[in-house]
């Protein structure tokens, strides 16, 4: 018998030995779990370990929530899934939430898993790219969407953006290992781990350290959901906080759970274990170290808005910080 069958049966047996009024209460208890669907920004892997730790350790069940996490991947549009009501929440980054608002999609950030974004320019240790001053004359594999941000950073440093040769980037960082490019943009927790497990010695220049503001794993929902389902989202966040803490305390066990039970088929245990160990440098740091896991600060989004204006993606006054982020849900989840 599965858990739901046990709950149903328990409710029926309870009704047989209770007064009519108590039977109604017992049935309500049996069906109390609230459905909560989250659209993942990528495939099910250790990157999302805290979500599945909260399932595995019963933290969602303790909050009366039946949580589901839809896999993402190439072609998955989390914003569309949330806006259509197929999921309550999804994850992005500061720029992504701001971009949605510019496009007229009424979504707002309410928590952030990674306080430091793992997006970085990686280079071979033998030919390191450490600062913006190292960029001129180099060939960098970079997503087209990141190009305007890089141009702003270069100009702010007094450098000519045209002095860098940018080429399209793929999900496999092998082009860096093969020497086809001098720098490769990716996540240090993903492509960086790939390179290291292949024995490639790399230098990592994080975009945050180069001057780009932002979190990663930014959780967002529509304005309507935040207004009408705040209690449910707060309960979900309480379980999430516990799940991510369990992951941080048990990285090796979480990696095994993802490979054996929760992750996409074909995950490599060694790579997942190595990646699990690096999240301690991204999740319980910064604002989260001061205020608790998944904390979010509006000031980071204001920096993102200011940066988007400099990049030419946004006009002055077009979007306000209160349009793109709220602190009330994570504050409530932490009892503040």
C-alpha atoms as one frame of an Amber mdcrd trajectory, in Angstrom:
protein
   0.000   0.000   0.000   1.287   3.467  -0.785   1.125   6.461   1.551  -2.015
   7.876  -0.021  -3.819   4.512   0.281  -2.830   4.289   3.954  -4.185   7.784
   4.570  -7.469   6.981   2.869  -7.846   3.680   4.755  -6.903   5.346   8.019
  -9.618   7.916   7.476 -12.240   5.207   6.852 -11.308   3.170   9.943 -11.272
   6.335  12.047 -14.797   7.125  10.821 -16.100   3.697  11.883 -15.235   4.399
  15.523 -16.078   8.122  15.758 -19.179  10.234  15.989 -20.485  11.723  12.715
 -18.907  15.119  13.450 -15.541  13.500  14.121 -15.751  11.496  10.895 -15.798
  14.700   8.870 -12.729  15.947  10.729 -10.952  12.616  10.249 -11.633  12.625
   6.510 -10.353  16.192   6.204  -7.140  15.173   7.955  -6.755  12.235   5.570
  -6.938  14.481   2.514  -5.062  17.451   4.014  -1.989  17.395   1.758  -1.786
  20.436  -0.513  -0.364  19.963  -3.996   2.653  22.135  -4.821   4.303  21.939
  -8.246   7.674  23.535  -9.001   9.205  23.734 -12.471  12.944  23.086 -12.311
  15.211  25.214 -14.469  17.264  22.203 -15.565  17.359  18.397 -15.373  16.969
  16.593 -12.052  20.474  16.464 -10.616  22.429  17.392  -7.486  22.008  21.066
  -8.382  18.484  20.689  -6.963  19.387  18.329  -4.128  17.734  20.352  -1.371
  14.313  19.998  -2.990  14.538  16.232  -2.965  16.064  16.110   0.504  12.895
  17.838   1.715  10.842  15.069   0.092  13.069  12.254   1.313  13.289  13.492
   4.901   9.556  14.152   5.175   9.815  17.927   5.584   7.112  18.633   3.000
   4.841  15.989   4.495   5.257  17.604   7.915   3.964  20.861   6.407   0.983
  19.073   4.836   2.383  19.430   1.318   2.687  16.923  -1.503   5.554  18.418
  -3.533   6.292  17.695  -7.176   9.304  18.915  -9.169   8.967  18.915 -12.947
  12.246  18.329 -14.830  13.619  21.132 -16.951  16.109  21.110 -19.770  16.626
  22.522 -23.256  13.399  24.070 -24.537  11.692  24.241 -21.138  10.301  27.706
 -20.400   9.756  27.927 -16.645   8.157  31.348 -16.927   5.507  30.078 -19.333
   4.799  27.086 -17.092   4.314  29.327 -14.048   2.334  31.996 -15.911  -0.040
  29.341 -17.277  -0.665  27.909 -13.803   0.883  24.505 -14.504   3.348  25.167
 -11.669   3.255  27.545  -8.727   6.968  28.358  -8.808  10.132  28.037 -10.860
  13.759  29.200 -10.619  15.853  31.685 -12.555  18.321  34.450 -11.717  18.066
  38.169 -10.955  18.354  39.161 -14.604  15.753  36.591 -15.642  13.136  37.913
 -13.217  13.798  41.499 -14.317  13.610  40.458 -17.967  10.222  38.828 -17.339
   8.882  42.070 -15.905  10.193  44.033 -18.870   8.315  41.563 -21.069   5.090
  42.087 -19.145   5.053  38.742 -17.294   3.801  39.388 -13.712   6.253  37.243
 -11.743   8.208  38.189  -8.646  11.172  36.683  -6.769  10.686  35.635  -3.145
  13.787  33.563  -2.221  17.242  32.673  -3.517  18.950  29.306  -3.112  22.461
  30.341  -4.137  23.658  33.560  -2.582  26.698  33.580  -4.852  26.026  32.806
  -8.500  28.226  30.003  -9.899  28.246  31.518 -13.390  31.881  32.119 -14.342
  34.474  32.485 -17.068  36.709  29.441 -16.847  40.162  29.222 -18.375  43.105
  26.850 -18.317  45.376  27.364 -15.318  48.303  27.524 -17.738  46.659  30.513
 -19.498  44.530  32.034 -16.731  41.878  34.714 -17.137  41.520  36.225 -13.673
  40.234  39.765 -14.185  38.595  41.867 -16.903  42.042  43.215 -17.791  42.899
  39.718 -19.072  40.017  39.672 -21.597  41.363  41.804 -24.501  42.753  39.659
 -27.304  41.116  36.491 -25.985  38.491  34.204 -27.551  35.645  33.595 -25.105
  32.752  31.135 -25.479  29.775  33.098 -24.134  25.956  32.939 -24.405  24.482
  35.696 -26.570  22.236  36.784 -23.685  25.292  37.438 -21.514  27.111  39.570
 -24.098  25.431  42.910 -23.171  26.351  42.380 -19.518  29.948  41.646 -20.413
  30.101  44.767 -22.582  28.937  46.898 -19.638  31.558  45.333 -17.367  34.294
  45.941 -19.925  33.306  49.577 -20.466  33.125  50.188 -16.708  36.700  48.894
 -16.463  37.815  51.246 -19.245  38.236  48.417 -21.757  37.011  48.077 -25.344
  34.381  45.290 -25.669  35.391  44.884 -29.333  38.831  43.732 -28.209  37.353
  40.354 -27.240  36.366  37.663 -29.743  33.140  36.015 -28.565  31.957  32.672
 -29.949  28.822  30.592 -29.193  28.945  28.380 -26.110  27.678  24.816 -25.668
  26.958  22.707 -22.586  30.160  20.650 -22.945  33.289  22.554 -21.861  35.527
  20.257 -23.892  36.259  23.142 -26.269  38.234  24.804 -23.466  40.162  21.638
 -22.625  40.991  21.234 -26.340  42.345  24.783 -26.501  39.744  25.959 -29.028
  38.916  28.949 -26.801  40.753  30.899 -24.117  37.722  31.229 -21.860  34.459
  29.365 -21.410  31.298  30.631 -19.700  29.439  28.091 -17.579  28.589  27.175
 -14.025  31.597  26.344 -11.874  29.363  23.841 -10.066  28.552  22.057 -13.317
  30.917  22.553 -16.256  33.696  23.458 -13.817  33.235  20.143 -12.027  33.159
  18.345 -15.407  36.554  19.777 -16.276  38.077  19.014 -12.885  36.841  15.407
 -12.887  38.457  15.034 -16.322  41.747  16.152 -14.808  41.761  19.628 -16.368
  43.343  22.290 -14.149  41.298  25.492 -14.470  41.108  29.085 -13.269  37.622
  30.346 -12.347  36.606  34.013 -12.599  33.084  34.348 -11.166  30.790  36.856
 -12.836  29.851  38.186  -9.386  33.522  38.923  -8.729  33.867  40.587 -12.140
  31.129  43.016 -11.134  27.842  41.378 -12.180  25.301  41.478  -9.302  22.984
  38.630  -8.559  21.893  35.394  -6.945  21.300  32.030  -8.634  18.448  29.626
  -8.097  16.088  32.567  -7.591  12.627  31.252  -6.727   9.698  33.142  -8.221
   5.929  33.000  -8.573   3.201  35.134 -10.112   1.914  38.167  -8.235  -1.428
  36.394  -7.915   0.086  33.295  -6.292   2.123  35.424  -3.887  -1.039  37.318
  -2.907  -3.453  34.380  -2.684  -1.205  31.423  -1.742   1.217  33.083   0.645
   0.508  30.634   3.484   1.163  27.644   1.203   4.364  29.142  -0.206   5.642
  29.977   3.292   5.037  26.385   4.425   6.797  25.151   1.289   9.737  27.445
   2.079   9.974  26.126   5.641  10.384  22.607   4.253  12.803  23.867   1.600
  15.036  25.511   4.195  15.262  22.249   6.123  15.872  20.294   2.919  18.752
  22.472   1.803  20.290  22.331   5.282  20.095  18.532   5.216  21.776  18.538
   1.809  24.596  20.768   3.097  25.064  18.520   6.133  24.988  15.306   4.062
  26.418  16.045   0.589  27.659  12.506  -0.138  24.376  10.907   0.927  22.438
  13.459  -1.147  24.521  12.671  -4.219  23.729   8.966  -3.821  20.017   9.719
  -3.400  20.009  11.717  -6.625  21.772   8.946  -8.553  19.738   6.076  -7.075
  16.306   7.596  -6.539  15.502  11.155  -7.581  17.755  12.245 -10.444  17.696
  11.802 -14.167  18.910   8.427 -15.376  22.594   8.131 -16.159  23.950  10.502
 -13.523  27.539   9.732 -12.543  27.947   9.202  -8.793  31.521  10.484  -8.693
  30.637  13.718 -10.513  27.475  14.222  -8.457  29.444  13.696  -5.222  32.133
  16.181  -6.232  29.493  18.744  -7.238  27.535  18.222  -4.007  30.587  19.198
  -2.010  31.047  22.583  -3.660  27.627  24.044  -2.824  28.815  24.987   0.654
  30.585  27.887  -1.089  27.397  29.146  -2.735  24.339  28.444  -0.536  25.057
  29.181   3.176  27.035  32.359   2.456  26.417  36.104   2.091  22.923  37.186
   3.085  21.989  33.597   4.001  24.844  33.425   6.516  23.352  36.443   8.291
  19.642  35.791   7.969  19.135  32.091   7.154  19.105  29.880   4.064  17.322
  31.088   0.918  17.314  34.700   2.131  16.764  37.431  -0.427  17.636  41.138
  -0.370  15.860  43.742  -2.550  19.132  45.690  -2.817  20.578  42.933  -5.036
  17.655  43.366  -7.433  18.100  47.126  -7.404  21.681  46.535  -8.486  20.340
  44.260 -11.216  17.909  46.946 -12.398  20.670  49.555 -12.455  22.881  47.163
 -14.418  20.089  46.449 -16.945  19.688  50.192 -17.494  23.418  50.516 -18.212
  23.211  47.547 -20.583  20.401  49.246 -22.488  17.848  46.539 -21.683  15.764
  48.772 -19.464  14.711  52.429 -19.357  14.994  54.513 -16.206  11.833  54.053
 -14.101  10.437  51.287 -16.316  10.684  48.696 -13.532  10.817  49.310  -9.779
  12.469  47.002  -7.285   9.133  46.224  -5.589   7.893  44.945  -8.976  10.483
  42.167  -9.078  11.069  41.011  -5.501   9.338  40.573  -2.165  10.970  39.696
   1.136   7.807  38.942   3.091   7.595  35.202   2.322  11.161  34.231   3.220
  10.966  36.464   6.291   7.797  34.662   7.399   9.394  31.266   6.754  12.227
  32.239   9.104   9.797  33.649  11.659  10.973  37.229  11.147
